[in-house]
Amino acid sequence: MSENGIAIAMVFIGLFLIGGVVSLARQGLKVGAFICALGAALAITAGVLWW
């Protein structure tokens, strides 16, 4: 897989985790939403820096 492919995959994972943040926030699970938000921020940052 090329470097751009890995970067795109990391951004996709980050967007997937943002969906998890929305879902967990609606359910009132603030700790889980925070953990997903942290993971999403890390994944998107990794994807952008990898590009």
Protein Blocks (a to p, Z undefined) as FASTA:
>chain_A
ZZklmmmmmmmmmmmmmmmmmmmmmnopaklmmmmmmmmmmmmmmmmmmZZ
